Amino acid sequence: MEKLYFRAYMNKRLTLLLTCLLMTGLLMAQTTTTGYNIPVTLKPYKNAYVYLGYHYGKKKALADSALLDNNSKGVFKGKKALPGGIYFLVSPRKEILFEMLIDKQQQFSIEADSATIPASVKFTSSTTNTLFHSYTVFISDRGRDAALTSQQANKTQDPAEAARLREKVQSLNQEILHFRDSIQTKYPTSFLTTLFKAMREPLIPPASKHPGGKYDSVFAFRYFKNNYWDGISMTDDRLIRTPILETKLDKYYNDLVPPMPDSIIKEVDHMLLMSRANQEMFKYLMVYFVQKYINPEFMGQDAVFVHLFEKYVNTGQAEFFTEQYKKHMSDRAYSLMANLIGAQAPNLEMVDTTGKQANLYDVKAEFTVICFWVPTCGHCKEAIPKVDSMYQAKWKNQNIKVYGVMVEGGKDTWLKFIQDNNLNGWIHVYQTEDQKNKEIASGKPLYRQLYDVYQTPVLYLLDKDKRIIAKKLNHIQIDEVIKLKQQNQSNRN
């Protein structure tokens, strides 16, 4: 009996030992497969390099290269796993052949013949890429059919035929949506499903669901905006390495967020806060916002960049920028801080054509247009006479003064240009070397920094209290702002 118990005990111990050894073996196997190993066969190329690239927003970058042997075989291999995203295979001729998804599973193989892509593309041991490739082939076929059918609908003169063709286009688009839905239903946690959710836009409820049961454009807009980021995680850095996220960011900040700096800043801060848990996403968004607003498309939005600099960059929360770019941001921020829309314009202590003091704050006018210009500048030679025409035709009769600042070019050349172009009625000024040296000695920033004057001509519009109303617009745009301000004043009166 004791021998039976002993034998049972030893069998149990042996089973436990084998289990431990098996688990150890599994762990070792997992350790040895850390990183990526992607064999590739790409016919007919031989003894040539192929490349593995990836999207980074709207840009593209290379991740690895592989040398194909005499049998058209090579391998992309690395000890460190590739970050997830949409990647693509590049031929020896530097052509992008097809895309693939890189996620957790990075041990799979690829076969293709460049002459018959996409039909010849085959993935082994990668369900996600097999699905992704099937999807890309499907939408390529349906998209081509939809484009052709749409062209036919636009060309036909038969209304009934045009209606039938447009219905066909809608049907083809619905097939694509159903295909996506089927994948999301069957593989809800896959990276492909994540991409589909990111591509999807909110579906506005029918008019019967709007307030009062009638279509409400304000409700529709707010619904679309409030649900725009549904299903998208700001901590999923795989989206960085796709063209999807940047496209959505562009649309959101160009079309859905009000263009006023305060509104943009609120949205930007919220998005950066949501991404804090993922340093890569935080870095990506910070770079995106800085580049978008450091030289913005619309006047006044440079206040967003100044906010980013003061709150994040200058406080050490964005150390991923290079020292060179941090200096660029610092110089740019300090050039913008003094001339934000609504800010009090810095005084300009200058002398006029006769050498008499003629400071900006001595000018008494309903509006003051500051014109920074250079008499030898090609753009100035074209623009300054147009500014003067506007002044002579309208502004001088509306108590609007032009304070013209010669940035450089030489006094004699400046005076000759003024005389030749009959720039009468302007307050023409420049800064003497003595005035400039005194400012430098006192540690004060120079006017070119205060007004961000690094190209010419540059126009600013100030109100009667010398607050900045508009900047860096042309003379026609400045006049439009003046008219708008005058209308607002009339309405208040």
C-alpha positions in Angstrom: 0.0 0.0 0.0 2.8 2.4 0.9 4.5 1.6 -2.4 1.2 2.5 -4.2 1.0 5.8 -2.3 4.7 6.5 -3.0 4.2 5.7 -6.7 1.1 8.0 -6.9 3.1 10.7 -5.1 6.0 10.4 -7.5 3.7 10.4 -10.5 2.1 13.6 -9.2 5.5 15.2 -8.6 6.6 14.1 -12.1 3.4 15.6 -13.7 4.0 18.8 -11.8 7.7 18.9 -12.9 6.7 18.3 -16.5 4.1 21.0 -16.3 6.8 23.4 -14.9 9.2 22.4 -17.7 6.5 22.8 -20.3 5.6 26.3 -18.9 9.3 27.2 -18.9 9.6 26.1 -22.5 6.6 28.2 -23.4 8.1 31.2 -21.7 11.4 30.6 -23.4 9.6 30.3 -26.7 7.8 33.6 -26.1 11.1 35.2 -25.2 12.8 34.0 -28.3 10.0 35.4 -30.5 10.1 38.8 -28.9 10.5 41.4 -31.7 9.5 40.8 -35.3 10.2 38.2 -37.9 8.5 38.7 -41.3 9.8 36.5 -44.1 8.9 37.9 -47.5 8.9 36.4 -51.0 8.5 39.0 -53.8 8.8 37.8 -57.3 10.4 38.5 -59.7 13.0 40.6 -57.8 16.3 38.9 -56.9 19.4 40.0 -55.2 17.8 43.4 -54.4 16.6 45.3 -51.4 12.9 45.7 -50.5 11.7 48.0 -47.7 9.1 48.0 -44.9 7.7 51.5 -44.5 4.9 53.0 -42.3 2.6 55.9 -42.2 3.2 58.7 -39.7 0.2 60.9 -40.0 0.3 62.1 -43.6 4.0 61.5 -43.8 5.8 58.2 -44.6 8.9 56.7 -43.1 11.0 53.5 -43.5 11.2 50.9 -40.7 13.5 48.2 -42.1 15.0 46.8 -45.3 15.6 43.2 -46.4 17.8 41.8 -49.1 16.1 39.3 -51.4 18.2 36.3 -52.4 18.3 34.5 -55.7 15.0 32.9 -54.9 13.3 36.2 -54.3 13.2 35.6 -50.5 14.2 37.8 -47.7 13.2 38.6 -44.1 12.4 41.7 -42.1 13.7 40.9 -38.6 14.4 42.8 -35.4 14.8 42.1 -31.7 12.5 44.9 -30.7 8.8 44.8 -31.7 7.6 47.2 -34.3 5.1 49.8 -33.0 1.6 49.1 -34.3 0.2 50.8 -37.3 -0.4 50.6 -41.1 2.8 49.6 -42.8 3.6 49.0 -46.5 5.9 47.0 -48.7 8.2 49.0 -51.0 9.8 47.5 -54.1 13.4 47.8 -55.1 12.1 50.5 -57.6 10.9 52.5 -54.5 7.2 51.8 -55.4 4.6 51.2 -52.6 3.2 47.8 -53.5 0.6 47.1 -50.8 -0.2 47.9 -47.2 -0.4 45.6 -44.1 -1.2 45.9 -40.5 1.4 45.5 -37.7 0.0 44.8 -34.3 0.8 42.3 -31.5 1.4 39.4 -33.9 4.7 40.1 -35.7 5.7 36.6 -36.7 4.1 36.0 -40.1 5.1 35.7 -43.8 4.2 37.5 -47.0 4.2 36.2 -50.6 3.5 38.3 -53.7 4.3 38.7 -57.3 4.7 42.4 -58.2 3.2 41.8 -61.7 -0.2 40.6 -60.2 -0.7 42.7 -57.1 -3.1 42.7 -55.3 -4.4 39.2 -56.5 -1.1 37.5 -55.7 -0.6 38.9 -52.2 -0.8 36.2 -49.5 -0.3 36.4 -45.8 0.5 33.3 -43.6 -0.1 33.2 -39.9 -1.8 36.6 -39.8 -5.6 36.6 -39.7 -5.7 40.3 -39.3 -3.7 40.9 -42.5 -5.7 38.3 -44.5 -8.8 40.2 -43.5 -7.3 43.6 -44.2 -6.1 42.5 -47.6 -9.5 41.1 -48.4 -11.0 44.4 -47.4 -8.6 46.5 -49.5 -9.3 44.3 -52.5 -13.1 44.5 -51.9 -13.2 48.3 -51.5 -10.9 48.8 -54.5 -13.3 46.8 -56.7 -16.4 48.5 -55.3 -14.8 51.9 -55.3 -13.8 51.6 -58.9 -17.3 50.4 -59.9 -18.8 53.3 -57.9 -16.6 55.9 -59.6 -17.3 54.6 -63.0 -21.1 54.5 -62.3 -21.0 58.0 -60.9 -19.3 59.2 -64.1 -22.0 57.5 -66.2 -24.7 59.2 -64.1 -23.2 62.6 -64.7 -23.0 62.1 -68.4 -26.4 60.6 -69.2 -29.2 62.9 -70.4 -31.9 60.5 -69.3 -33.2 61.5 -65.8 -34.5 58.0 -65.1 -31.2 56.4 -66.0 -29.3 58.9 -63.9 -31.5 58.1 -60.9 -30.9 54.4 -61.5 -27.2 54.8 -61.7 -27.1 56.9 -58.5 -29.0 54.3 -56.7 -26.4 51.8 -57.8 -23.6 54.0 -56.4 -25.4 54.1 -53.1 -25.8 50.3 -53.2 -22.1 49.9 -53.8 -21.3 52.2 -50.9 -23.6 50.3 -48.7 -21.9 47.0 -49.6 -18.6 48.5 -48.3 -20.3 49.6 -45.1 -21.8 46.1 -44.6 -18.4 44.5 -45.2 -16.9 46.7 -42.5 -19.8 45.9 -40.1 -19.4 42.2 -40.6 -15.7 42.3 -39.7 -16.4 44.5 -36.6 -19.1 42.1 -35.5 -16.9 39.0 -35.9 -13.6 40.6 -34.7 -14.6 43.3 -32.3 -11.2 43.6 -30.6 -9.0 43.5 -33.7 -6.9 46.4 -34.9 -8.9 46.4 -38.1 -12.0 47.1 -36.1 -10.2 50.0 -34.4 -9.4 51.5 -37.8 -12.9 51.1 -39.0 -14.2 53.0 -35.9 -11.6 55.7 -36.5 -12.7 56.1 -40.1 -16.4 56.3 -39.2 -18.2 59.6 -39.0 -21.2 60.2 -36.8 -24.6 59.5 -38.5 -26.9 62.4 -37.8 -30.3 61.3 -36.6 -33.3 61.7 -38.9 -35.2 65.0 -38.8 -38.0 63.3 -36.8 -35.5 62.9 -33.9 -34.5 66.6 -33.9 -36.0 69.0 -31.4 -39.6 69.7 -32.5 -39.5 66.9 -35.0 -38.1 69.1 -37.7 -34.6 69.3 -39.2 -32.4 71.6 -37.1 -29.1 72.5 -38.6 -27.7 73.7 -35.2 -28.7 70.4 -33.6 -27.2 68.5 -36.5 -23.9 70.3 -36.3 -23.6 69.9 -32.5 -24.5 66.2 -32.7 -21.9 65.6 -35.4 -19.2 67.5 -33.4 -20.1 66.0 -30.0 -19.9 62.5 -31.4 -17.0 63.0 -33.8 -14.4 61.2 -31.6 -16.7 58.3 -30.6 -14.9 55.0 -30.5 -11.5 56.6 -30.8 -9.0 56.3 -27.9 -6.5 59.1 -27.5 -4.2 56.7 -25.8 -4.0 54.3 -28.7 -0.7 55.2 -30.4 -1.3 52.8 -33.2 -3.5 55.5 -34.8 -0.4 57.7 -35.1 1.1 55.4 -37.7 -1.9 55.7 -40.0 -3.1 58.6 -42.2 -6.5 58.4 -40.4 -5.9 60.4 -37.2 -4.3 63.4 -38.9 -7.1 63.6 -41.4 -9.7 63.6 -38.6 -7.7 66.2 -36.7 -7.6 68.5 -39.8 -11.3 68.2 -40.3 -12.1 68.8 -36.6 -10.0 71.9 -36.1 -10.6 73.3 -39.6 -14.4 72.7 -39.9 -15.9 71.9 -36.5 -14.1 74.0 -33.8 -14.9 77.7 -33.9 -11.8 79.6 -35.2 -11.5 81.9 -32.2 -8.3 81.2 -30.2 -10.2 80.7 -26.9 -12.3 77.9 -28.4 -9.3 76.2 -30.0 -7.3 76.4 -26.8 -10.1 74.7 -24.8 -10.2 71.9 -27.4 -6.5 71.5 -27.6 -6.0 71.3 -23.8 -8.7 68.7 -23.5 -7.2 66.5 -26.2 -3.7 66.8 -24.7 -5.1 65.9 -21.3 -6.9 62.8 -22.7 -3.6 61.6 -24.3 -1.4 62.1 -21.2 -1.4 58.4 -20.4 0.4 57.6 -23.7 3.6 59.6 -24.2 3.8 58.8 -27.9 0.2 60.1 -28.5 0.9 63.2 -26.4 4.1 63.9 -28.3 2.3 63.5 -31.7 -0.6 65.8 -30.8 1.7 68.4 -29.3 3.9 68.5 -32.5 0.7 68.6 -34.6 -0.7 71.6 -32.7 2.5 73.5 -32.5 3.1 73.1 -36.3 -0.5 74.1 -37.0 -0.6 77.3 -35.0 3.0 78.5 -34.9 2.3 80.1 -38.3 -1.5 79.8 -38.5 -3.7 80.2 -41.5 -6.0 82.7 -39.8 -5.2 85.9 -38.1 -5.1 85.7 -34.3 -4.7 82.0 -34.0 -1.0 82.5 -33.1 -2.4 83.0 -29.6 -2.9 79.2 -29.6 0.8 78.6 -30.1 1.7 81.1 -27.4 -0.5 79.2 -25.0 1.1 75.9 -26.0 4.5 77.4 -25.4 3.7 78.9 -22.1 1.7 76.0 -20.6 3.7 73.0 -22.0 6.9 73.8 -23.7 8.3 76.4 -21.4 7.3 74.3 -18.3 9.3 71.3 -19.4 6.3 69.1 -20.4 7.5 68.8 -24.0 11.2 67.8 -23.7 10.9 65.6 -26.8 11.5 68.7 -29.0 15.1 69.1 -30.2 17.1 71.9 -28.6 17.2 73.6 -32.0 13.4 73.5 -32.4 12.9 74.6 -28.8 15.0 77.7 -29.5 12.9 78.3 -32.7 9.7 78.0 -30.6 11.1 80.2 -27.9 12.1 82.9 -30.4 8.8 82.7 -32.2 6.7 82.8 -28.9 8.5 85.9 -27.6 8.0 87.6 -31.0 4.3 86.9 -30.8 3.5 87.6 -27.1 3.6 91.4 -27.5 1.4 91.5 -30.6 -1.5 89.2 -30.0 -4.9 90.4 -31.2 -6.5 92.6 -28.5 -3.2 93.3 -26.9 -1.9 96.9 -26.3 0.5 97.7 -29.1 4.1 98.4 -28.0 5.0 102.0 -28.4 7.4 102.9 -31.2 9.9 105.7 -30.5 11.0 106.9 -33.9 12.0 110.1 -35.7 10.3 111.5 -38.8 11.9 112.6 -42.1 13.1 115.9 -40.5 14.7 114.1 -37.5 12.0 115.2 -35.1 10.6 112.7 -32.5 7.3 111.1 -33.8 6.3 108.3 -31.5 3.4 106.0 -32.2 1.5 106.9 -29.1 1.7 110.6 -30.1 -0.6 109.8 -33.1 -4.2 110.7 -32.4 -6.6 108.9 -34.7 -9.8 106.8 -34.7 -7.7 104.0 -36.3 -3.9 103.8 -37.0 -2.4 101.7 -39.7 1.2 100.8 -39.0 3.1 99.9 -42.2 6.5 98.3 -41.9 8.3 98.6 -45.2 11.6 98.7 -47.0 12.1 101.0 -50.0 14.3 98.4 -51.8 11.9 95.5 -51.3 10.2 94.2 -54.4 6.9 93.4 -52.7 6.9 96.8 -51.0 7.4 98.7 -54.3 4.2 97.0 -55.5 2.2 97.2 -52.2 3.0 100.6 -50.7 1.5 102.7 -53.6 -1.7 100.6 -53.2 -1.8 101.3 -49.4 -1.4 105.0 -50.3 -4.2 104.9 -52.8 -6.5 103.5 -50.1 -5.3 106.1 -47.7 -5.9 109.0 -50.2 -9.2 107.7 -51.4 -10.8 106.8 -48.0 -8.8 106.6 -44.9 -7.6 110.2 -44.5 -11.2 111.4 -44.6 -12.2 109.0 -41.8 -9.5 110.1 -39.3 -7.3 107.1 -40.1 -3.6 107.7 -39.9 -0.8 105.7 -41.6 2.3 105.4 -39.5 4.9 104.2 -42.0 8.1 102.6 -40.5 11.2 102.2 -42.7 12.7 99.0 -41.5 15.9 99.2 -43.5 17.1 100.5 -46.9 19.0 103.7 -46.3 17.6 107.2 -45.6 18.3 108.7 -49.0 16.6 105.7 -50.8 13.7 106.0 -48.4 13.2 109.7 -48.9 13.4 109.3 -52.7 10.8 106.6 -52.7 8.4 108.8 -50.6 8.9 111.7 -53.0 8.7 109.7 -56.3 5.5 108.0 -55.1 3.9 111.1 -53.6 3.3 109.4 -50.2 1.8 112.5 -48.7 0.0 112.7 -45.4 1.7 109.6 -43.9 3.7 109.8 -40.7 7.0 108.6 -42.1 9.4 107.4 -39.4 12.5 105.3 -38.8 14.7 104.3 -35.8 18.1 105.9 -35.6 21.2 103.9 -34.8 21.4 105.8 -31.5 17.9 104.8 -30.5 18.5 101.2 -31.5 21.7 101.0 -29.5 20.1 102.5 -26.4 17.3 99.9 -26.5 19.9 97.1 -26.9 21.9 98.5 -23.9 18.8 98.7 -21.8 17.9 95.0 -22.5 14.6 96.0 -24.2 13.4 93.9 -27.1 13.7 95.6 -30.5 10.6 96.7 -32.4 11.1 94.0 -35.1 10.7 91.3 -32.4 7.8 93.1 -30.7 5.9 93.3 -34.0 7.3 90.1 -35.5 8.6 92.0 -38.5 10.9 89.5 -40.3 9.5 90.2 -43.8 8.0 93.2 -45.5 5.6 94.8 -46.0 3.7 94.2 -42.7 0.5 96.0 -41.8 -1.1 96.4 -38.4 -4.4 98.0 -37.5 -4.8 99.7 -34.1 -7.9 101.3 -32.5 -7.9 104.7 -31.0 -6.5 103.3 -27.7 -3.7 101.6 -29.6 -5.0 98.1 -29.1 -4.2 95.6 -32.0 -7.3 94.9 -34.0 -5.7 93.2 -37.0 -2.3 92.3 -38.3 -0.4 90.9 -41.3 -3.3 91.6 -43.7 -3.2 93.4 -47.0 -4.6 96.9 -47.5 -8.0 95.6 -48.8 -8.4 93.2 -45.8 -7.5 96.0 -43.4 -10.1 98.2 -45.0 -12.7 95.5 -44.6 -11.9 95.2 -40.9 -12.2 99.0 -40.5 -15.6 98.9 -42.2 -16.8 96.1 -39.9 -15.6 98.0 -36.8 -17.3 101.2 -38.0 -20.6 99.3 -38.6 -20.4 97.8 -35.1 -19.8 101.2 -33.6 -22.8 102.6 -35.6 -25.1 99.8 -34.4 -24.1 100.4 -30.8 -24.8 104.1 -31.2 
